Amino acid sequence: MRYFFFLFISAFTFAQQTKKVDFKTMDASLSFDVPQKKVMGRVRYTFEVFDKKTDTIYIDARNMKFSDVKVNGKRKTGWAASATALKLYRDYKKGKNTVEFNYEAQPKQTLYFVKDGTRDQIWTQGQGKYTSHWLPSFDDVNEKVVFNMTVLYPDGYTVLANGQLKDRSKEGIQQNWHYEMEKPMSSYLVMLAIGTFDKQSELSASGTPLEYYLRHEDLDKYGPTYRDSKRIFDFLEKEIGVKYPWGIYRQVPVLDFLYAGMENTTSTIFAQDFVVDETGFNDRTYINVNAHELAHQWFGDLITAESGKHHWLQEGFATYYALLAEKELYGEDHFNYELYQMAERLQQAAKTDTIPVMNEKASVLSFYQKGAWALHVLREGVGHETFRTAVKNYLEKYGFKNVTTDNFLAEINKVSSYDTNAFRKRWLEKGGFEVNEALSLLNKNEFMQLYLKLGDLSDKRFAEKKPIYLQILQSDQFYPVKEEVIFQTAEVPFEEKAELVRYAMKTGDIRLRQAVARTVTTIPKDFVEEYITLLNDNSYITKEIALNILCSKFPERQAEFLDKSNGWVGFNDKNLRILWLSLAYGAKDYRVADKEKFYAEIQEYSSPKYESTVRQNALANLLYLAKPDPVMLQNLVNAAGHHKWQFVKFAKDSIRGLLKKEGYRAQFESLLPSLPESDRKRLEGLLTEK
């Protein structure tokens, strides 16, 4: 009981630190031991003490070793290190102070060392309060600091950090990269990204340098990956009404990133999956993530929510402003359709999710999408120009500070008579989703009126609906309503819907043709040749669906389809190549002499040499092929120790599923003596689960 009380007092004391101490600047010089996955550095903080009675000052630091600690230049100073913090308890004074120290850490999270073939990548993901795992800093988002970093790394690599690159100098076979910030930010926004990147640059309309990075082998993907980046930047700066606050903006994709993107101040890191070619752009784009992370530079970086309770002020704003950017690019119908899809998800989630937006335990869906819907309701309620004025005032008043929901709504109240109290209760403090209010806003859009009316046709016989469906397909309506027509005919026999399907195919619209690929899974003889043309579409998803269905439904023509698709690769996860190898391996009498070579290539893709998306795709196909394969099982066990939680879940769930099948437990047990220690312990844990 005393121990618990001590922990409570310590946490409470630390939470109060920002009231007594203000850390101003950090200057860090860092280097790395890549084989040991270790970071070493010399750090200097300046800070101001407000209360001379302050007895202990904390700097968050997870499992770090410290040496040569000096407070105000004194070597023999009072300090101690725990598993979570560096604690200073002597030699500082009221007013301005400095602390300097050496440190080293082998972080188990937040700073990641990954392989890019024979090269290395290092990148960070500090969202929340995790930067203290690799850099002594502050888990409290209310402590804002000007972070400056100098990084020593071997020549031939690019080092990116927050702020402006002020200097680059050779030091033997290594280079020093010196970055400086001008304004303060919360620690979770500190970043590093190190790799072999190429750069392209342009200037925004207001003169801000925009830098776009890619790996050298992806140079031909600059256009589709970064499409409309400048237009998005210029739009957001104009729409928000406050000049971009950080001087420079850069974006860099990294391998095996944990999420879609992260809005580190001045420097967004995003997932390699969004690096696409022209065909891939038709299926998956970086546009929304691009706009979302850029919007965070204002909403989250410039102003930061005081606590988790107000997290929607970051994610709701970023989600909504990304939609506004898409509206600028793709129009009003697109904007409303995206809002409708969010509303559908929120209405479904509301059946079980009763936690309101203004609660630190709210779901990701609530913070992001319900938060965005709340802003849409507010913007429509007060008027677009009034809303823009309030947002501008809000940002200018609280720039480089922390904010609450009250701060934002107070700015709305200053320029509008809108009832923000009622709004707050309905959208922020109440669980569920306000369906009727959302529908009333969506119905202002003519396209959405038509789309929603399609649902009213569900009770009618197909013969009654067919003329309406055909009329919609032949119209110039926004594509989702036409797509919905095809989806609604999924269970209708082909001979009844043939006219609709053939019309959709003849439009040449990639999305309508893909809807046909998804819904026509029983292919009549007189439609086969038409269906085969889907293999020519500029869509990796359509190609994948069509190849799979054709090889399944027409085994006698598999060789023809496989010859046509040989050499396809697809997305970064090699979806088409791995599918082709699996189909070719399983196809009877097709290139029999190459069967083992096909299998070995899939097996290779499942190894640690490749990014997790490639590995997961390969492992899923190997599991489907169900060939006794100790190499695959070993790669599956290795995957369960990856840093990417989504991949870990896939691997562990797959192992648990195999252990329920006859013979697999013995196969896994036979692997134990040959596994590395970490993999062996992981597998032993799974084997002993009940």
N, C-alpha and C positions, 0 to 999 in steps of 0.2 A: 504493500500500500504506500509506503514511504517512497519507493522507487517510482511508482506511477505519479505521485505528487511532484517529485523532482522533475520528471519529464514535462509535466504540465507547466510548471513554473518556468523551465528553460524555454519552452516553445512560446509561452506568453511574453517572456522577456525579449526574445528575438523579434517577435511580431511588433513590439513597440520600438525597435531600434531606429526606424526611420524618423521617429519624432525627436530623437536625441542626437542622431549622427547622420550626416549627409555625405555620402561618397561622391566625389566630383568627377575625377578622371582616372583612367587606368592606362598604363603603358606596359605592354607585354612584349617580350622577345621569346619566340617559341622555336623549338626544333623537335624532330621526331626520330624515334627508333622504330622503323617500320616493321622489321621482323618480330620485335617484341610488342608491337602495337602500343607503344609508349609515347607520351608527350612530356617534354621537359621545358621549363621556362623560367625566366626572371620577370617578376611582376612588380610594378610600382603603382600604388594607389595614393591619390590625395583625398583627404576627407576633412570635414569640419565637424567639430563636437560642439553641441549647443548647451549641454548640461554638464558642468564639471563633476557632478556626482555619478556620471556614467561609469559603472565598474567593469563591464566586459563588453568588448565589441566583437561581433561575429562576421566572418567572411565564409560563405558556404563553400565547402570543398569536400567532395566525396572520396574517401579512401586515398588521400594524397600524402606524400612525404614532403616535409618542408625542411629547409635549412637556410642559414644566414638571414634570419628574420631581423629587420631593423625598423624601429619606430622612431621617426624624427632623427634618423641617422645613428641611433645608438644600437650597437651590436648586442650588448647584454641587456636585452629587454624582456619584459614579461609576456610570454606567449605559450600556448599549448595547442596541440592538434588532436581532435577526436576523429571518429570515422565520418563525421558529417561537416566539420567546420574547423577553420583556423580561428582561435580565440586570442584576442589581445586584451591584457588586463593591467598594463602599466606603460608609463612614459609618453602617453598622449595627453594633450591639454585642451582646455576650452579654446575654440578657434581653429586655425588651420593646422593640419598634421599630414605626415606622410608615413606610409608603411611600404617596405620593400622585402621581397623574399624570393628564394629559389623554390621550385616545386617540381615534382614529377608524378605522373599518374598513368595507370593502365586501365582506362575506362571500359566498363562492361557495356556501356550504352552511350548514346548521344554523339560520340566521336567514333566514326566507323572507318575501318581500313578495308577496302575491297580491291579485288584484282580486275584489271581491264586487260585481259590477255596476259602478256608478260609485263604489263605496266601496272602502276598502282593508282588508286584513287583514294583520297581521304576527304570525308565530308561530315558535316555536323547536322544534327536535328535537335534543337533545344526547346521546342515548343512546350509551354508549361513552365516548369522550373527545373530543367535538367542540365543547363549549361555547367552547373557546378560539378558535374561528373568529369569534365575535362579542363575547365578553367576556373580557378578560384573566383567566385562572383557572388550573385545574390539571387536566391530563390524568390524573394519578395519582389513582385512586379512594380511595386511602388518606389523602389530604389532605382533611380535612373542615373546613368553614368555615361560620360563621353569615353568610348572605348577606342584605343589606338593599338594597332598590332604590327609587329615586325616578325616575319616568318622566314626562317632559313630552310631552304629545301634544294635538292639537287637540280642542276641546270637541265633544261629540256622540259621542265614542267611549268604549268601556270598555277600561280597561287592567287586565290581570290579571298578577300576579307571585306568587312564593312568599310564603307567610306571611300575616300579618294586615294588612289595610288600615288604617293608623294615621292617615292624613290625606289630604285631598283639597282642593286649593286652586286658585283661578283665577289665571291669569297672562296677562292680556290675553284673546286668543281661544283660549288653551290652558289645560290643567289639569295640575297636578302630582299624581301618584298616588304616595303613599309607603307602601311595604310593608316590614314587618320580620319577621324570623325570630327565634326564641328559641333554637333548637338547631342544631348543625352538621350539614352534609350534604356529600356529594360533589358536585363541580362539574357533572357530567353531568345532575344533577337540577334545575339552575337553569332557569327558564322565563319566557317572556313570551307573552302572547296579547292582541292588540289588535284590536278590531273593534266593530261596532255590535250589541251583544248586549243581550237582556233577561234578567232574573234572577228565579228563584223560589227560595224558601228554606224549610227546615224544620229541626227539631232532632232529632238522634239520641236514642235512649233515655237515653244518658249525658250529653246536653246539648251535644254537638258541633254547631256550625252546619254545615249541608249546603247548598251553593249550586249551583244548576243553571242553566246559561246556554244560550240559543239565540238565533239571529237572529230579528228581529222578525217576519219573514214565516213563521217556523216555530212560532209560538206555539201553534197548535192541535195540535202534535206533542209537547208537554211530557209528557202522560200516557203514551203508548206508548213514547216514547224513554227516559224516566227511570223506567219502571215498576219497582217493588220496590227502588228505590235505598236507601231508608231501611231496609227489611227486610234487605237484603244487608249494609249497614253494621252494623246491630245484631247480626246473626248472626255476622259475622266478628269483631267485637270480643269477643263472648261466647265463640266457639269458640277463638280464639287465646289468650284469657285475659289479654291485656295491653291496657290502655286505649289507644285511638288516640292516637299520641304528638305530633301536630302542631297541635292547637288548632282548626283549621278544615279543611274539605275541600270543594273545588269541582271542577266538571267543565265542560268547554267543548269543543264541536265546532268544527273549523275546516275550511276548504276545502283540498282537495288535500293532505291530510296524508299522510305517507309510509307510515304503518303503521296498524293498527287503533287503537292508543292508546299513550300514554306516561305513565308514573307519576311525573311531576315532583312533588316533595314539596309537599304540600297541594293540588296543582292538576293534575289529569289533563287532558291534551289528547287528544281522540279524533277519528276521521274523520267527516265530515259524512254519509257513507254510512249511519251507524247512526242518523241522525235519521229516524224513520219515523212514518207515521200508523197508524191502527188496522189497516188492511188490510196494510200493509207489515210490521207486527209479527208477522203470521202466517207470514211467510217469513224474516224477518231481524230479530234483536233485538240490543240492546246489552247484554243481561244478562250474558253470559260475559265480554265485554271489561270491562264495568263492574266485575264481581267480581274479575277478574284484576288490573286496575290498582289497585284499592283494596287488595287483598292485598299488593301491592308496597310500600304505605306502611309496612308492617312488614318485609317480606322484600325488601330491596333499598335502601329509604330509611332505615329505622331501623338496620338492620344491613346492611352492604354486603360482598359477596364481596371478599376480598383480591386476587384475580387471576382471570383468565379460566378457570383450571382449576376454580374453585369456582363458576362462574356458575350451575350448576344450583340452588345454594342460593337464588337469586333466582327464576329462571324456573320451576324445578320446583315450588317452594313456591307461587308465584302461580297456576300452572296447577292444582295440586291443590286449593288452597283455593277457587278459583273453582268447581271441581267440587263441593266440599262445600257451597258456597252454593247451587248448582243443586239439589243433593240436598235441601236445606232447602226450596226452592221447589217442586220437581217430584217428589221422592220417590226411593226406593231403586232402583226399576227404571230410571229415567232415569239415575241416577248410574252404575249398572253398564253400561248400554248405551253411555254416553259413554266409559267405560273400555275397553269392548270395541272401539269404533271406533278408539281410540288404539292398542290392541294390534294391530289389523289393519294400521294404517299402519306401526307399528314393525316388525312381522314382515316386511312387504314390503320396507321400507327396509333391514332387516338383511342382505338378500341382497347388497347392495353397500356398505353403510355399516358399517365395522368399527371406527370410532373410538369409544372409550368415553365415558361421560358426563363423567368427570373428566379432561378434556383440553380445553385452550382452543380446539382446532380441531374440537371436536364440532359436529355439525349442530344447527340450530335445533330440529329434531324431537327430537333426543336431549336437549338442555338442557330443553326444555319438557315434552314428553310422556313420554319415558323417565324424566326426573327426577320427574314426577308419579307414574308407575307405581312407581318406587322408593319414594317416600313412602307409597304405598298399601300396598305389601308390608310396609314397616316398621311402619306404623300397625296393620295387621292382626296383625302378628307380636308386637308388644309390648302390644297392647290400646289401645283408644281413650283411656281416661282417663290411662294411663301416658304415652302419646304426647303428650297435651295438657299434662301436667305438664312433660315434658322440653322441649317447645317454649316454654312460658312461662318456664322457667328460663333457657333459651338466649337468649331475647330480652331478659330483664331483666339478664342478666349482660353482654351485649355491646351493649346499646343505644347508638347513636351511635358505634359502632366498626366495625372491619372483622373479618371472620370467615373461617374455613376449614372444610372438611368435618370435620376432626378436632374442632374446637370443638363442632360440632353432635352428632356421634356420641358425644362424651364425656358430653354431657348425657343422651343415651339410656342410656349405660352406668351412670350414677349411679342411675337409677330402674328398671333392668331387667336381667335376666340374658340377654337376647336376644344372639345371636352377631353383633355388628355387624361383626366382621372378615370373616366369611363373606358377610354381606350386602354389604359394601363390594366384595368381590372379584366377586360375581355381578352386581351391578346398577350399580356405579359404575366399576369398573376393567376390566371385560370388555366387548368389543364384542358385537353381536348383541342378541337379545331372549329372555328366559327364558319361552318360550311355555307350557311345562307348568305352571310356577309361577303364571303369570297365569291360565291356564284353571282351575286348582284353586280360585283365589279367586273367579273369575266364576261357577263352578258352585255356589257357596253360595247364589246367588240363583235362585229358582224360574223367574222370567221368562227369565233367561239360559239355564237348562237347556233350556227349550222352544225358545228361539231357536236355540241351538246344535244341537239335534236336527233342526231343519229341514234342515240340511246333510246329514244322514244319509239324507234322502229322495231325493237326486239320482239314484240308480240305479233307482228305481222308476218304473213306467209312470204316466202322468198319471192314468189311471183309478183306480189304487190310491191315489194321493195326494189325489185330489179330495175324498173325504169328510173327510180330516184337515184339508185346507185350509179347507173350509167350516165345520168345527167351530171352527177357530181364529178365522175371521172373525166368527162368531156369538158368540164368547166376550167376556169383559170384560178380556182381556189387554191389556197396554200396546201402544200402536199400532205400534211398529217390527216386531213379529212378524207383524202383519196386513199391514203394508206389504211385508214380505219375501215373504209369500205371493203378492201381486200381481206383484212383481218376478220371482219364480221362474216365473211363467206367461207371461213376455214372449214366448217363442217358440212357445207353444201356440196352435194355430188358434182363432179366436174362438168358433166354434160349440161347441168342446169346453169352453171355460172361461167361457162366457157367464153361467152361473148365478153364478159367483164374482164376475165383473166387475159384474154388475147388483146383486148384494148390496152390494158395496163402494160403488157409486154411491149406493144408497139410504140408506146409513148417514149421509150428510151430512158425514162426517168429511173436512175439507179435505185432510189428508195422504193418506188412502186414495184420494180422488178424484184428487188430483194424481198418485199412482202409476198410476192408470188412464190419465190423460192422457199420461203418459210411455211406457206400455207398449202401449197400443192405438193403433197407428199405421195399421193397415188397418181401416177402419170399415165394417161391414156396413150395408146400407140400413136394417135394422130397429133399428139402434142409433144412427143419426145424430142424431135429435132428442134422445135422451138425452145424447149426447156434447156437443151444443151447449149444454146447461145448464152445462157447465164454464165457459163464458164469464161466468156469473153468480157464480162462487165468489169469496169474499173473499181472494183470493191473486193477487198480481201475477204470480207465476211460473206458476200454473195458467192464468191468462188468456193469457199470452204463448205457452205451449205450445199451448193449444187453438186460438187464433186462427191461429197459423202453420200447424198441421196442417189445419184446416178450409179455409183459403184455398188450400192446396196440393192437397188431395184433391178439393175440390168447386169448381173454378174458376167453374162456372156460377152459384154462389150467393155469389161473392165480394162483390158489392155489398151483399147482405143482412148479411153478417158485418162488413163495413167500416162500414156505417151504424150497426150496433149498437155498435161499439167506438170510433166517432169521439168524440174528447174525452178518451179515456183518456191518462194521463200515466205512472203507475207510480212506480218508485223515483226516487231523486235522479238516476240516470243516464238518466231519461226512457225506460226500456226499452220501454214500451208505445207511447208517442207516436212514437218513431223507428221501431219496427216497423210501426206503422200507416201512417206516411208512405211507407215503403219498399214495403209491400204495395199501397197505393193508387196509388203511382207506377207499379208494374209491372202492375197489374190492367187488362187490356184492356177498353176501353169504359167504364171507371169515371171519371166526372168528368174527361173528357178536357181540358177547358179549364183545369183546375187542375193539370195534371201538372207544369208547370214551377214552380209555386208550391210544390208538395209537395217537389220536389227542392231548391229554394232553401232551404226550412226545414231540411232535413237538413244541407245545406251550411253553413248558419248555425251549427248546433249543433256542427259540426266546428271552428269558429274559436276563437281564443284568448279569446274573450269568456266561454267556459264552462269549468266544471270538467273535469278530465281524464277522469272517468268518462263524462260526457256526450259529450265529444269523441271518445273511443275508440269508444263505441257508434255514434256517427254515422259516423265514418270507416270502421268495419268494414262498415256497411251501404252506404256509398258505394262501397267496394271491391267488394262483392258485386254492386252494380248495374252496375259496370264501364262507366260512361259517360265518354267523354273529358272530363276536367275539370281544367284547370290550377289552379283555386281549391282543389280537394280536394288536389291534389298539393302545393301550396304549404302548406296547413294540415298536411299529413303531415310535411313537412320541418320546419316550425315545432315540431311535437310532439316531434321527435327532440331538441330542445333544452330540453325541460321539466325541472323539478327532480325529478319523480316517476319513479323508475327503471323502474317497471313500464310506464308509459306510453311512456317512451323506447324500451324494448325492443320494444314493440308497433310503434311507428312505424318503427324501424330495420329490424326484420324484415319489415315490410310493404314498405318501399322496396326492400330486397334482393330480395324476391319479385317485385316489379313489374319490376325491372331485368332479370330473366331472361326476361321476356315481350317479344314483338316490339313495337317502336315506343315503349316507355316510356322507354328511355334518351334518345332524342331529345327527348321531351317534358320530361324533367327538365333536360336541358342547356339547353333554351330558357328555362327559368325563371331560370337563374343570374344574368343581368344585372339582374333586377328584385328579387332577394331582398336583405333586409338582410344586412350583412356576416357576422354570426354564422351565419345560416341558410345563406348561400352557402358558407362554409367547411365547414360540416357536410355539406352536400350534395356538395361537391367530394370530401370524404373518402370518402363512400359510393360515389361514382362511380368512384373509383380503386382501390377494394378488389378484391382478386383472389379 
